[in-house]
Structures are given as structure tokens and as C-alpha cells.
Amino acid sequence: MTGCLATLHDVHKYDGKQHIQIIDNSTLSITSISNLGSSFTNVFISPDLSAKLVLVRQLIEENCSIHFDCSGCYVQDQMS
């Protein structure tokens, strides 16, 4: 999820009913959906979102391995 269109391509209007729920329980509208290369598809775009967010569950469902440590987060496609 992102609020910035700068690095995205194939942007199209989002006609779904989902919203982004944030920490204070308020919701943000999803206005568009796009792709960020072949690895990140179906990226939700909400202009009011101030940070880029990744759903860990979605990465796992896409067969990625995720490792967190003190130096950061590593995501690896299980196919490579």
C-alpha cells in the first residue's frame, strides 16, 4: 500500500469495497490499484497514506520467506 504513484505503473481505478484501516481505527479510501514490477502486484493506492506498507501475510501467500533481524527485513522469493 502506498500514497505515492511515482514508482508505480499500470495504474487503474479501484472499484472495490475495501478500505485501509489504520492504527486509530479510522479508514482510508483506496482510489487506485497498480503494480510495482513483477514482484509486487495489486498495490493499493490511497492518497492519504503517509507511509508505504507491506502485508506480511500477502508475501507469505506469494511464497516469500521473510526474515527480521536488527539490521532490517529480508524478503526472498522461494522460487529463487
The 8 nearest C-alpha neighbors of each residue, nearest first, counted from 0:
[[1, 43, 52, 42, 51, 44, 53, 2],
 [2, 0, 51, 44, 3, 48, 45, 50],
 [1, 3, 46, 48, 45, 44, 47, 49],
 [4, 2, 1, 5, 46, 44, 6, 45],
 [3, 5, 7, 6, 2, 44, 1, 8],
 [6, 4, 3, 7, 8, 2, 1, 35],
 [7, 5, 4, 35, 8, 3, 34, 36],
 [8, 6, 35, 4, 34, 5, 33, 10],
 [7, 9, 10, 34, 33, 35, 6, 36],
 [8, 10, 33, 34, 11, 7, 32, 35],
 [11, 9, 33, 8, 32, 31, 7, 12],
 [10, 12, 31, 32, 33, 9, 13, 30],
 [13, 11, 31, 30, 32, 14, 10, 33],
 [12, 14, 31, 30, 32, 15, 11, 29],
 [15, 13, 12, 16, 30, 31, 29, 17],
 [16, 14, 13, 17, 29, 18, 30, 12],
 [15, 17, 18, 14, 29, 13, 28, 19],
 [18, 16, 15, 19, 29, 28, 14, 20],
 [19, 17, 28, 27, 29, 26, 20, 16],
 [18, 20, 27, 26, 21, 28, 17, 29],
 [19, 21, 26, 25, 24, 18, 27, 22],
 [20, 22, 24, 23, 25, 26, 19, 27],
 [21, 23, 24, 20, 25, 26, 19, 27],
 [22, 24, 25, 21, 20, 26, 27, 19],
 [25, 23, 22, 21, 20, 26, 19, 27],
 [24, 26, 23, 21, 20, 27, 22, 19],
 [27, 25, 20, 19, 18, 21, 24, 28],
 [28, 26, 19, 18, 20, 29, 45, 47],
 [27, 29, 18, 45, 30, 19, 26, 17],
 [28, 30, 45, 44, 18, 31, 43, 27],
 [29, 31, 13, 45, 44, 28, 12, 32],
 [32, 30, 12, 13, 44, 11, 29, 43],
 [31, 33, 43, 42, 13, 11, 44, 41],
 [32, 34, 10, 42, 41, 9, 8, 7],
 [35, 33, 40, 42, 41, 8, 7, 36],
 [36, 34, 7, 39, 40, 8, 37, 6],
 [37, 35, 38, 34, 39, 40, 7, 8],
 [36, 38, 39, 40, 35, 34, 41, 8],
 [39, 37, 36, 40, 35, 34, 76, 61],
 [40, 38, 35, 37, 34, 36, 42, 41],
 [39, 41, 34, 42, 35, 38, 37, 33],
 [40, 42, 33, 34, 32, 43, 39, 35],
 [41, 43, 33, 32, 0, 40, 34, 44],
 [44, 42, 0, 32, 31, 29, 41, 1],
 [45, 43, 31, 1, 2, 29, 32, 0],
 [44, 46, 29, 2, 47, 48, 30, 28],
 [45, 47, 2, 48, 44, 3, 30, 1],
 [48, 46, 45, 2, 49, 27, 28, 1],
 [47, 49, 2, 45, 46, 50, 1, 27],
 [48, 50, 47, 2, 51, 1, 46, 3],
 [51, 49, 48, 52, 1, 2, 0, 3],
 [50, 52, 1, 0, 53, 49, 2, 48],
 [51, 53, 0, 50, 1, 54, 48, 55],
 [54, 52, 55, 0, 51, 58, 57, 56],
 [55, 53, 57, 56, 58, 52, 0, 59],
 [54, 56, 58, 57, 53, 59, 65, 60],
 [57, 55, 59, 54, 58, 60, 61, 53],
 [56, 58, 60, 54, 59, 55, 61, 53],
 [59, 57, 61, 55, 63, 60, 56, 54],
 [58, 60, 63, 62, 56, 61, 57, 55],
 [59, 61, 57, 62, 58, 56, 63, 55],
 [60, 62, 58, 59, 63, 57, 76, 56],
 [63, 61, 59, 60, 77, 76, 58, 64],
 [64, 62, 76, 59, 75, 77, 58, 61],
 [63, 65, 75, 74, 76, 77, 59, 62],
 [66, 64, 74, 73, 63, 75, 67, 72],
 [65, 67, 73, 72, 74, 68, 64, 71],
 [68, 66, 72, 71, 73, 65, 69, 70],
 [67, 69, 70, 71, 72, 66, 73, 65],
 [68, 70, 71, 67, 72, 66, 73, 65],
 [71, 69, 68, 72, 67, 73, 66, 74],
 [72, 70, 68, 69, 67, 73, 66, 74],
 [71, 73, 67, 66, 68, 74, 65, 70],
 [72, 74, 66, 65, 67, 75, 71, 64],
 [75, 73, 65, 64, 63, 66, 72, 76],
 [76, 74, 64, 63, 77, 65, 73, 79],
 [75, 77, 63, 78, 79, 62, 64, 74],
 [78, 76, 63, 79, 62, 75, 64, 61],
 [77, 79, 76, 62, 63, 75, 64, 61],
 [78, 77, 76, 75, 63, 62, 64, 74]]
